[in-house]
Amino acid sequence: MKNPDPNKAERTRQFIIEKAAPIFNKKGIAGTTLSDLTKATGLTKGSIYGNFKDKDEVAISVFKYNFDNLARFLSREIGKGNTLIEKLLAIPNAYKKLYDHMISFGGCPILNTAIEADDTHKTLCKLTTEAIELLKKEITELLENGQNTGEIKASVNAVKTADVIMSLIEGGLFLSKLTGKKEYMMNSMEQAEKLIQSSAATGLSA
């Protein structure tokens, strides 16, 4: 008799999360049904709820999965930069690279979840707030590190600049998704790039 596979449950959970991710991102928590999940996974209701307490737990796991994927992609793109200016410019460039895939996936998972969960789901609202703050912290630290190395002007307010970059990213995504016009996102990222370049010390802009 074979010993039970201790990793089977975790693999099943991960499979459900991956299949459920685009559904939750497109239809939202309220709009996603158990039927959607069973159809996407090919699993029974019992199999899904044998791995998750309820639909809310699936939604929370899906958000964490989506954000982790986004964070890893941004980290890889930032890591390709040699200077801090290049690392900062990698952020709007990463979103330009991701745009088509993100739209086909239903839009930005942070933005979508934040809009739906703002007044309806305390846990997801907290998670989206933490995700935005984490990305903002990454940008702020890059700017501050650049000031320490002399690559970024000392006069730049790192926190406010990071706020504006985040607003350009999420605002551009929102308007593009709403209108179906890609130029909103591309124009926003162009402005983010100009802001970063204008923050560079003389002669250091990319």
Protein Blocks (a to p, Z undefined) as FASTA:
>chain_A
ZZddfklmmmmmmmmmmmmmmmmmmnommlpcfklmmmmnopafklmmmmbfblmlmmmm
mmmmmmmmmmmmmmmmmmmpmbfklmmmmmmmmmmmmmmmmmmnopafklmmmmmmmmmo
mklmmmmmmmmmmmmmmmmmmmmmmmmnopacfklcfklmmmmmmmmmmmmmmmmmmnop
aklmmmmmmmmmmmmmmmpcghiaZZ
